[in-house]
């Protein structure tokens, strides 16, 4: 629901905002004391894709891969682009792509460094049914041990069937939490 605190939560978990109250630990690290270690452990999908419009998708992906100090960058780019079904569009300038295709590349970029924690803030927004199916495969792959995925959605139906834990926020507070054994 709008105004519940979903984006604020994601901004805190992604180290973009400091919490007013409480503590956050990601992969055993306090973001205030080990910000670089935390940021290297997370992949983030936000509402804003944060790409350089004048660069191609491949150039953008390569830029972000270098920020993470990755090796075999071209191979990693090809793999994540294939996961999101955009490998044929890697050499197109970002500004020429539709919002939905930019969103696919945004998800692919978040996967580049194989993060331990994947943060998805309303990732289905602007995606077509094919891309949503690909996103669901990404979400399912994060059920492996030592991995975590936090996804926000204004739609209660989608996440209820995807996660092992479901929480509902209202005005920044958890008003419902369920651990699901069947997922």
C-alpha positions as CSV (number, residue, x, y, z in Angstrom):
1,X,0.0,0.0,0.0
2,X,1.2,3.5,-0.7
3,X,2.8,5.2,2.3
4,X,3.3,2.0,4.2
5,X,7.1,2.4,4.4
6,X,8.2,-0.1,1.7
7,X,10.6,2.2,-0.2
8,X,12.0,3.6,3.1
9,X,12.7,0.1,4.3
10,X,14.5,-0.7,1.0
11,X,16.5,2.6,1.2
12,X,17.6,1.6,4.7
13,X,18.6,-1.9,3.7
14,X,20.4,-0.7,0.7
15,X,22.4,1.8,2.8
16,X,20.9,4.9,1.1
17,X,19.2,6.0,4.3
18,X,20.0,5.6,7.9
19,X,17.3,4.4,10.2
20,X,15.8,6.8,12.7
21,X,15.4,4.0,15.2
22,X,16.6,0.4,15.6
23,X,19.5,-1.5,14.1
24,X,20.2,-3.1,10.7
25,X,22.6,-6.0,10.1
26,X,23.2,-7.3,6.6
27,X,25.3,-10.4,6.2
28,X,26.4,-9.9,9.8
29,X,27.6,-6.4,9.1
30,X,26.4,-3.0,10.5
31,X,26.1,-0.7,7.4
32,X,27.4,2.2,9.5
33,X,30.6,0.4,10.3
34,X,31.1,-1.8,7.2
35,X,29.3,0.0,4.4
36,X,31.5,-1.3,1.6
37,X,31.1,-4.9,2.7
38,X,27.3,-4.5,2.9
39,X,27.1,-2.8,-0.5
40,X,29.2,-5.6,-2.0
41,X,26.8,-8.1,-0.5
42,X,23.6,-6.6,-2.0
43,X,22.0,-6.3,-5.3
44,X,19.3,-3.5,-5.5
45,X,16.4,-2.9,-7.9
46,X,14.8,0.5,-7.3
47,X,12.1,2.4,-9.1
48,X,14.7,4.5,-10.9
49,X,17.0,2.4,-13.1
50,X,20.0,4.8,-12.7
51,X,21.5,4.0,-16.1
52,X,23.5,6.4,-18.3
53,X,21.1,7.0,-21.2
54,X,23.9,7.8,-23.7
55,X,25.6,4.5,-23.1
56,X,24.6,1.1,-24.5
57,X,23.1,-1.5,-22.1
58,X,26.4,-3.4,-22.3
59,X,28.5,-0.3,-21.5
60,X,26.2,0.4,-18.5
61,X,26.5,-3.2,-17.3
62,X,30.3,-3.2,-17.8
63,X,30.6,0.1,-15.8
64,X,28.7,-1.4,-12.8
65,X,30.6,-4.7,-13.1
66,X,33.9,-2.8,-12.8
67,X,32.6,-1.0,-9.7
68,X,32.2,-4.4,-8.1
69,X,35.7,-5.4,-9.2
70,X,34.3,-8.3,-11.2
71,X,36.4,-10.5,-13.5
72,X,35.2,-12.1,-16.8
73,X,32.8,-9.2,-17.1
74,X,31.6,-10.0,-20.6
75,X,30.6,-13.5,-19.6
76,X,28.7,-12.2,-16.5
77,X,26.9,-9.6,-18.6
78,X,25.8,-12.3,-21.1
79,X,24.6,-14.6,-18.4
80,X,22.4,-12.0,-16.5
81,X,21.1,-10.6,-19.8
82,X,20.1,-14.1,-20.8
83,X,18.3,-14.6,-17.5
84,X,16.2,-11.5,-18.1
85,X,15.7,-12.2,-21.9
86,X,17.5,-9.1,-23.1
87,X,20.8,-10.5,-24.5
88,X,19.9,-9.4,-28.1
89,X,19.5,-5.8,-26.8
90,X,22.9,-5.4,-25.1
91,X,24.3,-3.1,-27.8
92,X,21.4,-0.7,-27.9
93,X,21.6,2.7,-26.2
94,X,19.6,2.7,-23.0
95,X,17.7,5.8,-24.1
96,X,16.2,3.9,-27.0
97,X,14.7,1.1,-24.8
98,X,11.2,1.1,-23.4
99,X,10.7,1.4,-19.7
100,X,9.9,-2.3,-19.4
101,X,13.2,-3.2,-21.1
102,X,15.1,-0.8,-18.9
103,X,13.5,-2.5,-15.9
104,X,14.7,-5.9,-17.1
105,X,18.2,-4.5,-17.4
106,X,17.9,-3.1,-13.9
107,X,17.2,-6.5,-12.6
108,X,20.0,-8.0,-14.6
109,X,22.4,-5.4,-13.2
110,X,21.4,-6.3,-9.7
111,X,22.4,-9.9,-10.4
112,X,25.8,-9.1,-11.9
113,X,27.9,-9.8,-8.8
114,X,25.8,-12.7,-7.6
115,X,24.8,-10.9,-4.4
116,X,24.0,-12.7,-1.1
117,X,21.0,-10.3,-0.6
118,X,18.8,-9.2,-3.4
119,X,16.6,-6.1,-2.7
120,X,13.7,-5.7,-5.1
121,X,11.5,-2.6,-4.6
122,X,8.3,-3.2,-6.6
123,X,10.3,-4.9,-9.3
124,X,7.2,-6.0,-11.3
125,X,6.2,-2.4,-12.0
126,X,6.4,-1.7,-15.7
127,X,7.1,-5.4,-16.7
128,X,5.1,-7.4,-19.2
129,X,3.9,-10.9,-18.4
130,X,7.0,-12.6,-19.9
131,X,9.3,-10.4,-17.8
132,X,7.3,-11.1,-14.7
133,X,7.7,-14.9,-15.3
134,X,11.5,-14.3,-15.6
135,X,11.5,-12.3,-12.4
136,X,9.6,-15.1,-10.7
137,X,12.4,-17.5,-11.8
138,X,15.0,-15.1,-10.3
139,X,13.0,-15.0,-7.0
140,X,12.8,-18.8,-6.9
141,X,16.6,-19.1,-7.4
142,X,17.1,-17.1,-4.2
143,X,15.8,-19.9,-2.0
144,X,19.3,-21.4,-1.8
145,X,21.0,-21.4,1.6
146,X,23.0,-18.3,2.5
147,X,20.9,-16.1,0.2
148,X,18.1,-13.7,1.0
149,X,15.7,-11.7,-1.0
150,X,13.5,-8.9,0.1
151,X,10.8,-7.8,-2.3
152,X,8.2,-5.1,-1.8
153,X,5.0,-5.0,-3.7
154,X,1.8,-3.0,-3.6
155,X,0.0,-6.2,-4.8
156,X,-0.7,-8.6,-1.9
157,X,-1.4,-11.6,-4.2
158,X,2.0,-11.9,-5.9
159,X,4.4,-12.0,-2.9
160,X,2.1,-14.2,-0.8
161,X,2.9,-17.1,-3.1
162,X,6.6,-16.4,-3.5
163,X,8.3,-16.0,-0.2
164,X,9.1,-18.1,2.8
165,X,8.3,-15.1,5.0
166,X,5.6,-12.6,4.3
167,X,5.2,-9.3,6.2
168,X,2.8,-6.5,5.7
169,X,3.9,-2.9,6.6
170,X,1.5,-0.2,7.6
171,X,2.9,3.3,8.4
172,X,6.4,1.8,8.8
173,X,5.4,-1.0,11.2
174,X,5.0,-4.7,10.6
175,X,1.3,-5.4,11.2
176,X,1.4,-9.0,9.9
177,X,4.1,-11.6,9.6
178,X,3.9,-15.2,8.5
179,X,6.5,-17.8,8.1
180,X,5.5,-20.2,5.3
181,X,6.7,-23.7,5.5
182,X,5.4,-24.8,2.1
183,X,7.7,-22.5,0.1
